């Protein structure tokens, strides 16, 4: 026959196991949101592949989805045929 002092260590283990199983089931049953990783380029002005006589003051790039304000854009300026800044 088990004594009361033999069961004291079993309660925390049992509660931990129940908590782990419930959190796992809740994660599976919760609705999942869709995450899109990339917005694809669908156009530009000047048009991709076009040749311009003078450098445009503004270049516009159009994307298939909204771009997050937290996105980081890098702009490179060509100083010479082999040097970028």
N, C-alpha and C positions, 0 to 999 in steps of 0.2 A: 504494500500500500504506500502511495506517495504522501509525504508530509507537506504541510503548507510551506515550509522553508525551501523545499525542493522546487516549487513552482514559481518562486520570486523572480528568477532570471528568465523564465519563459515569457512573461508578460511583455517586457520591452521588445523582445524579438518578434513576438506575434503581432504587436501593434505596428512595428516597423514594416513587417511583411504585408500587412493589410493596407497600410498607407501606400506602399510601393505599387501594389496591384491596383488599387483604386486610381492612383494618379496615372498609371499606364492606360487603364481603360478609358478614363476621361479624356486623355490626349487623343486616343483613337476615335472617340465619339464626337469630339468638338469639331465644328465646321472649320474647314481649312480655307484660307484666303489664297487667291492666285497671285503669284509674284512674277512680274515680267522683268527679265534681266537687261534687255537692251531695247532701245528705240532705234529703228532702222532709218537710214537716210532715204528719202523718197524724191528729193529734188534739190536743186541749188540755183542761185542766181549770182553770177553768170552760170550758165548750164555746164554741167560736167563735160569736159572734153573740148569746150569751145576755146577759140583764140580771141584775145582782146587786144586792141591797139594800144591802150593805156591801162595801167593798173587801176582797178576799180576802187573807189573810196569805201565801198561797202560790199561785203560778200555775205550772202544769206544762204543758210543751209536749212532745209525743211525735213522734219522727222515724222515718222509714222505715229508717234505717241508724244505726249508731253514730257518735257525734260525737267527733272527735279532741280529746284533751286540749289540743292546741295551738291549738284554735279560740278566737277572741276573740268574746265576747258583749258587747253594749252594752245596758245597762238604763237606761231613761229614766223619770223620775218627773215626773208632771204636777203643777206647783205651782198653776197656775190655768188657766182655759180657753185661754190663749194663751201660756203659759210652760212650757217643759220644762227639766229639768236632767238 
